[in-house]
């Protein structure tokens, strides 16, 4: 479940945690419940990274448009 601190995650922090989640899922050895929780956390982190990338793209597009 997301909380307020998830909104404060930098792109780099979200990406690093996502990498860790993927490694843990790939390694196996977790219960079904743990795997589901990791999957859900990974989905949240992936969305957060996507939001950062979309925001960066919008800023770049705006900067290019200002130069025109």
DSSP file (Angstrom, degrees, kcal/mol; ACC not computed):
  #  RESIDUE AA STRUCTURE BP1 BP2  ACC     N-H-->O    O-->H-N    N-H-->O    O-->H-N    TCO  KAPPA ALPHA  PHI   PSI    X-CA   Y-CA   Z-CA
    1    1 A X              0   0    0      0, 0.0    40,-0.0     0, 0.0     2,-0.0   0.000 360.0 360.0 360.0 127.7    0.0    0.0    0.0
    2    2 A X        -     0   0    0      2,-0.0     2,-0.3     3,-0.0    39,-0.0  -0.328 360.0-174.0 -68.3 150.8    1.5    3.4   -1.0
    3    3 A X    >>  -     0   0    0     -2,-0.0     3,-1.3     1,-0.0     4,-0.7  -0.805  42.8 -85.3-134.9-178.8    2.0    6.0    1.6
    4    4 A X  H >> S+     0   0    0      1,-0.3     3,-0.8    -2,-0.3     4,-0.5   0.825 122.1  60.0 -60.3 -34.7    3.1    9.6    1.7
    5    5 A X  H >4 S+     0   0    0      1,-0.2     3,-0.9     2,-0.2     4,-0.4   0.785  94.2  65.1 -68.1 -24.3    6.8    8.8    1.7
    6    6 A X  H X4 S+     0   0    0     -3,-1.3     3,-1.0     1,-0.2    -1,-0.2   0.844  96.5  57.0 -63.9 -31.7    6.4    7.0   -1.7
    7    7 A X  H << S+     0   0    0     -3,-0.8    -1,-0.2    -4,-0.7    -2,-0.2   0.703 104.2  54.1 -69.4 -19.1    5.5   10.4   -3.2
    8    8 A X  T << S+     0   0    0     -3,-0.9    -1,-0.2    -4,-0.5    -2,-0.2   0.479  79.8 120.8 -93.6  -4.4    8.9   11.7   -2.0
    9    9 A X    <   -     0   0    0     -3,-1.0     2,-0.1    -4,-0.4    -3,-0.0  -0.380  59.8-133.8 -63.7 131.8   11.0    8.9   -3.6
   10   10 A X     >  -     0   0    0     -2,-0.1     4,-2.5     1,-0.1     5,-0.2  -0.378  25.7-107.9 -73.6 164.9   13.5   10.2   -6.1
   11   11 A X  H  > S+     0   0    0      1,-0.2     4,-2.8     2,-0.2     5,-0.2   0.939 120.9  49.9 -57.8 -46.7   13.8    8.5   -9.4
   12   12 A X  H  > S+     0   0    0      1,-0.2     4,-2.5     2,-0.2    -1,-0.2   0.897 111.2  47.6 -62.6 -42.3   17.1    6.9   -8.4
   13   13 A X  H  > S+     0   0    0      2,-0.2     4,-2.3     1,-0.2    -1,-0.2   0.920 113.8  47.4 -65.8 -43.4   15.8    5.6   -5.1
   14   14 A X  H  X S+     0   0    0     -4,-2.5     4,-2.4     2,-0.2    -2,-0.2   0.911 113.0  49.2 -64.0 -42.2   12.7    4.2   -6.7
   15   15 A X  H  X S+     0   0    0     -4,-2.8     4,-2.5    -5,-0.2    -2,-0.2   0.924 111.2  48.8 -63.7 -45.2   14.8    2.5   -9.4
   16   16 A X  H  X S+     0   0    0     -4,-2.5     4,-2.0     1,-0.2    -2,-0.2   0.912 112.9  47.0 -62.9 -42.8   17.2    1.0   -6.9
   17   17 A X  H  X S+     0   0    0     -4,-2.3     4,-2.4     2,-0.2    -1,-0.2   0.898 110.8  52.9 -66.1 -38.4   14.4   -0.4   -4.8
   18   18 A X  H  X S+     0   0    0     -4,-2.4     4,-2.6     2,-0.2    -2,-0.2   0.911 107.2  51.7 -62.1 -42.4   12.7   -1.7   -7.9
   19   19 A X  H  X S+     0   0    0     -4,-2.5     4,-2.4     1,-0.2    -1,-0.2   0.912 110.3  49.4 -59.3 -42.5   15.9   -3.5   -8.9
   20   20 A X  H  X S+     0   0    0     -4,-2.0     4,-2.4     2,-0.2    -2,-0.2   0.904 109.6  51.0 -64.1 -41.6   16.0   -5.1   -5.5
   21   21 A X  H  X S+     0   0    0     -4,-2.4     4,-2.4     2,-0.2    -2,-0.2   0.932 110.6  48.8 -61.2 -46.1   12.4   -6.2   -5.7
   22   22 A X  H  X S+     0   0    0     -4,-2.6     4,-2.8     1,-0.2     5,-0.2   0.921 110.6  50.8 -62.0 -44.0   13.0   -7.8   -9.0
   23   23 A X  H  X S+     0   0    0     -4,-2.4     4,-2.1     1,-0.2    -1,-0.2   0.916 110.8  48.9 -58.8 -43.4   16.1   -9.6   -7.7
   24   24 A X  H  X S+     0   0    0     -4,-2.4     4,-1.1     2,-0.2    -1,-0.2   0.899 112.7  47.3 -65.9 -39.7   14.2  -10.9   -4.8
   25   25 A X  H  < S+     0   0    0     -4,-2.4     3,-0.4     1,-0.2    -2,-0.2   0.913 113.0  48.5 -67.0 -41.6   11.4  -12.2   -6.9
   26   26 A X  H  < S+     0   0    0     -4,-2.8    -2,-0.2     1,-0.2    -1,-0.2   0.839 106.8  56.9 -66.9 -32.5   13.8  -13.8   -9.4
   27   27 A X  H  < S-     0   0    0     -4,-2.1    -1,-0.2    -5,-0.2    -2,-0.2   0.785  93.0-164.4 -69.9 -26.6   15.7  -15.5   -6.6
   28   28 A X     <  +     0   0    0     -4,-1.1    -1,-0.2    -3,-0.4     3,-0.1  -0.295  48.2 119.8  73.4-162.8   12.5  -17.2   -5.3
   29   29 A X        +     0   0    0      1,-0.3     2,-0.3    -4,-0.1    -1,-0.1   0.587  53.2 115.5  79.2   9.9   12.3  -18.7   -1.9
   30   30 A X        -     0   0    0     -5,-0.1    -1,-0.3    -6,-0.1     2,-0.0  -0.758  69.1-106.8-108.2 158.7    9.5  -16.5   -0.8
   31   31 A X     >  -     0   0    0     -2,-0.3     4,-2.7    -3,-0.1     5,-0.2  -0.280  35.4-105.0 -72.6 167.0    6.0  -17.5    0.2
   32   32 A X  H  > S+     0   0    0      1,-0.2     4,-2.6     2,-0.2     5,-0.2   0.919 123.1  50.8 -58.8 -43.8    3.1  -16.7   -2.1
   33   33 A X  H  > S+     0   0    0      1,-0.2     4,-2.2     2,-0.2    -1,-0.2   0.916 111.5  47.1 -62.4 -43.5    2.0  -13.8    0.2
   34   34 A X  H  > S+     0   0    0      2,-0.2     4,-2.6     1,-0.2    -1,-0.2   0.905 111.6  51.4 -63.9 -41.1    5.6  -12.4    0.2
   35   35 A X  H  X S+     0   0    0     -4,-2.7     4,-2.7     2,-0.2    -2,-0.2   0.909 109.9  49.2 -62.8 -42.1    5.8  -12.7   -3.6
   36   36 A X  H  X S+     0   0    0     -4,-2.6     4,-2.6     2,-0.2    -1,-0.2   0.910 111.1  49.7 -63.6 -42.1    2.5  -10.9   -4.0
   37   37 A X  H  X S+     0   0    0     -4,-2.2     4,-2.3     2,-0.2    -2,-0.2   0.911 112.1  48.1 -64.0 -41.6    3.6   -8.1   -1.7
   38   38 A X  H  X S+     0   0    0     -4,-2.6     4,-2.8     2,-0.2    -2,-0.2   0.919 111.0  51.2 -63.2 -43.2    6.9   -7.7   -3.6
   39   39 A X  H  X S+     0   0    0     -4,-2.7     4,-2.4     2,-0.2    -2,-0.2   0.934 110.9  48.0 -59.4 -46.9    5.0   -7.7   -6.9
   40   40 A X  H  X S+     0   0    0     -4,-2.6     4,-2.1     1,-0.2    -1,-0.2   0.906 112.3  49.0 -61.7 -42.0    2.7   -5.0   -5.7
   41   41 A X  H  X S+     0   0    0     -4,-2.3     4,-2.6     1,-0.2    -1,-0.2   0.909 110.2  52.0 -63.9 -41.5    5.6   -2.9   -4.4
   42   42 A X  H  X S+     0   0    0     -4,-2.8     4,-2.7     2,-0.2    -2,-0.2   0.901 107.9  51.1 -61.3 -41.6    7.4   -3.4   -7.7
   43   43 A X  H  X S+     0   0    0     -4,-2.4     4,-2.2     2,-0.2    -1,-0.2   0.922 110.9  48.5 -61.6 -43.9    4.3   -2.2   -9.6
   44   44 A X  H  X S+     0   0    0     -4,-2.1     4,-2.2     1,-0.2    -2,-0.2   0.926 113.1  47.4 -62.0 -44.8    4.1    0.9   -7.4
   45   45 A X  H  X S+     0   0    0     -4,-2.6     4,-2.5     1,-0.2    -2,-0.2   0.891 110.0  52.5 -65.9 -39.1    7.8    1.6   -7.9
   46   46 A X  H  X S+     0   0    0     -4,-2.7     4,-2.4     2,-0.2    -1,-0.2   0.904 109.7  49.3 -63.2 -40.8    7.6    1.2  -11.6
   47   47 A X  H  X S+     0   0    0     -4,-2.2     4,-2.5     2,-0.2    -2,-0.2   0.911 110.1  51.4 -62.9 -41.4    4.7    3.7  -11.8
   48   48 A X  H  X S+     0   0    0     -4,-2.2     4,-2.1     2,-0.2    -2,-0.2   0.922 110.4  48.1 -62.9 -44.0    6.8    6.1   -9.7
   49   49 A X  H  X S+     0   0    0     -4,-2.5     4,-2.5     1,-0.2    -1,-0.2   0.918 110.9  51.5 -61.3 -43.1    9.7    5.8  -12.1
   50   50 A X  H  X S+     0   0    0     -4,-2.4     4,-2.7     1,-0.2     5,-0.2   0.896 107.4  52.8 -62.2 -40.1    7.4    6.3  -15.1
   51   51 A X  H  X S+     0   0    0     -4,-2.5     4,-2.4     2,-0.2    -1,-0.2   0.919 109.8  48.9 -60.3 -43.6    6.0    9.4  -13.5
   52   52 A X  H  X S+     0   0    0     -4,-2.1     4,-2.5     2,-0.2    -2,-0.2   0.928 112.4  47.6 -61.6 -45.1    9.5   10.8  -13.0
   53   53 A X  H  X S+     0   0    0     -4,-2.5     4,-2.4     1,-0.2    -2,-0.2   0.897 111.9  49.3 -65.6 -40.2   10.4   10.0  -16.6
   54   54 A X  H  X S+     0   0    0     -4,-2.7     4,-2.3     2,-0.2    -1,-0.2   0.892 111.5  50.1 -64.7 -39.3    7.2   11.6  -18.0
   55   55 A X  H  X S+     0   0    0     -4,-2.4     4,-2.2    -5,-0.2    -2,-0.2   0.902 110.5  49.3 -64.8 -41.0    7.9   14.7  -15.9
   56   56 A X  H  X S+     0   0    0     -4,-2.5     4,-2.5     2,-0.2    -2,-0.2   0.912 110.6  50.6 -64.0 -42.0   11.4   14.9  -17.2
   57   57 A X  H  X S+     0   0    0     -4,-2.4     4,-2.8     1,-0.2    -2,-0.2   0.913 109.6  50.6 -62.3 -42.5   10.2   14.5  -20.8
   58   58 A X  H  X S+     0   0    0     -4,-2.3     4,-2.3     1,-0.2    -1,-0.2   0.902 110.7  49.1 -62.8 -40.9    7.6   17.3  -20.3
   59   59 A X  H  X S+     0   0    0     -4,-2.2     4,-2.3     2,-0.2    -2,-0.2   0.907 112.7  47.5 -65.4 -41.5   10.3   19.6  -18.9
   60   60 A X  H  X S+     0   0    0     -4,-2.5     4,-2.6     2,-0.2     5,-0.2   0.922 111.9  49.8 -64.9 -43.8   12.6   18.9  -21.8
   61   61 A X  H  X S+     0   0    0     -4,-2.8     4,-2.4     1,-0.2    -2,-0.2   0.902 111.7  49.2 -60.7 -40.9    9.8   19.4  -24.3
   62   62 A X  H  X S+     0   0    0     -4,-2.3     4,-2.1     2,-0.2    -1,-0.2   0.901 110.8  49.9 -65.6 -40.5    8.9   22.7  -22.6
   63   63 A X  H  X S+     0   0    0     -4,-2.3     4,-1.4     2,-0.2    -2,-0.2   0.904 112.3  47.0 -65.8 -41.1   12.6   23.8  -22.7
   64   64 A X  H  X S+     0   0    0     -4,-2.6     4,-1.0     1,-0.2    -2,-0.2   0.906 111.0  52.0 -66.1 -40.9   12.9   23.0  -26.4
   65   65 A X  H  < S+     0   0    0     -4,-2.4     3,-0.4     1,-0.2    -2,-0.2   0.871 106.6  54.0 -64.2 -36.4    9.6   24.8  -27.1
   66   66 A X  H  < S+     0   0    0     -4,-2.1    -1,-0.2     1,-0.2    -2,-0.2   0.832 105.0  54.6 -65.8 -31.9   10.9   27.9  -25.3
   67   67 A X  H  <        0   0    0     -4,-1.4    -1,-0.2     1,-0.3    -2,-0.2   0.749 360.0 360.0 -73.5 -23.1   14.0   27.9  -27.5
   68   68 A X     <        0   0    0     -4,-1.0    -1,-0.3    -3,-0.4    -2,-0.2   0.477 360.0 360.0 -78.2 360.0   11.9   27.9  -30.7
